[in-house]
Amino acid sequence: MALEVCVKAAVGAPDKFGDCPFSHRVVLTLEEKSVPYKMHLINLSDKPQWFLGISPNGTVPVLKIDDKWVSDSDIIVDVLEKKYPEPSLKTPTKFATVGSKIFSTFGSFVKSKDRNDGTEKALLDELEALEKHLKTHDGPFIAGERVSAVDLSLAPKLYHLEVALGHFKSWSVPGSLSHVHRYMKALFSLDSFEKTKPEEKYVISGWAPKVNP
């Protein structure tokens, strides 16, 4: 029986998958584990009452598994790993936090109106740390040849970074970070990613109110 997952619908297009990287992470995990699922697209600006009944805070993603609704992508991914251990997506503990600050520093930079406030440097510092990891460990992924949970968390965030910064700031990851570029290409080439990624225009429409409130 297919699992049920509630994810963010696109801003301005409630019948399309939206720009929530945490929703995308869960869907990528389901795809990589070949677990059948039914997706409910939730319009976060007009949440249906039934959804608020299972997610009182009104947040996505939420996954129904064993007749229980589970929220928070970290918890959902752990539950899926235990329930469907093959193929394993476990990330070795020592690699679990690689790249963990990239999304928050990206968010600060994309919303910044001051070129000298340090947000760009903070993001570059995080990307350079990722470059160093990739350069000193066999890849193409964080933990080696096989994709793992940390990659499926980073893939949507790096996609947002590429699309939103390209659109709003005409900014891209420096060419000198060649390992990061190769890593992003490997992530975006995954069958699961190509199948599930939101269209670029919906990533942009999702960020627009945050960039220009």
C-alpha positions, 0 to 999 in steps of 0.5 A: 500500500502506498504511503501518503505524504503532504508536501508544499504546493507551488506558489501560484500553481497549487497543482504543482510541486512547490519549493520546499527543500524539506518536502523534496528531501522526503520525496527523494528518500521515498524514490531512492528506496523505491517506496510507493507513495501518494503525494498531497499538494498543500497550498500553504496560503490556504491550508485545508482543514483536514491537513490542519487536523494532522499537522496542527502547526500547518507545516510540511512535510508530513508522512503517513506511515503505519496509520500515523502521521509523522512530521519533520523531515529529519524524523521522517527520514529516520522512520523510513530508514528503519522501516525500509532498510534497503537500500541503506541511505544511512550516512556515517555519523562523521559525515552527517553534518557536512554542508549543514550550514549552507542553506541558512547562509544561502537564505541570509545572502539571498534576502540581503540588501547590503553587499557588505553585510558579510552574508556572501562571505558566510556562504562562501566559507560554507561552500569552501568547507564542502569543497575541502571535504569533497577534495579530501574524500573519495566521491562523488557523494559525501560518504563515497560512491553511494548516495546517502541521507546527507546528499538527499538533504543537500540536493534540494538546498543546493538546487535552491541556491543555484536557481534563486541566487542566479535569478535574484543576484546573478550569482553562481558558485565560483568556478574555483570550487570545482569539486562542489560543481561536480557534486552538484552535477552528480546530485542533479543527475540522479534519476530520483532528482530529475523525476521530482525537482520542482520547476525553476519558476516555482523555486523563484516564485517561492523565494520572491516574497522572502527576497522582496517582502 
